[in-house]
């Protein structure tokens, strides 16, 4: 674990009232255990199989987040333990999460992933698609999911101005959605954006959840 980096990051997390999701993709059980022994408990994984394998071997008080693209046919594998799914990008997926959360007598926190980048390889909802989900006549019937915020991935570029504009666009969208659909709900408060290369910029633009992997190990 990179303790020097974490000691630099910790004051920023405190200043901006944000949380760190330590991304453990491709990391060994031993490497993750060292982070755990240091005291960190919130981890993010991109792939369902790797997530399930690690969840089985590591301490059970870890709060696991799924941050990668999620196929509907794989929801059942993570529903018994997942704390939060950052990458909800369709109504169908939301229904499937609710179904398996109900079967496990759980409520699963979800973030709606929004498309903010200028890369076709990125997943996410357009603003119109996001609104369509939030206005869906059956949304109130999904009792086993809790919508807690939005997630976005900026373009993979060294153009800091472009990344900042993309982050600010997500913050603006979050503020609009919060005011329109969740004004009285304190739980809708998360903006998941920012990774190892742009975390400081993300925090300054309103991120409440950083997804950092490479710099932590």
Secondary structure, 3 states (H helix, E strand, C coil): CCHHHHHHHHHHHHHHCCEEEEECCCCCHHHHHHHHHHCCCEEEECCHHHHHHHHHHCCCCCEEEECCCCCHHHHHHHCCCCCEEEEECCHHHHHHHHHHHHHCCCCEEEEEEECCCCCCCCCCECHHHHHHHHCCCCHHHCCCEEEEEEEECCCCCCCHHHHHHHHHHHHHHHHHHHHHHCCCCCCCCEEECCCCCCHHHHHHCCCCEEEECHHHC
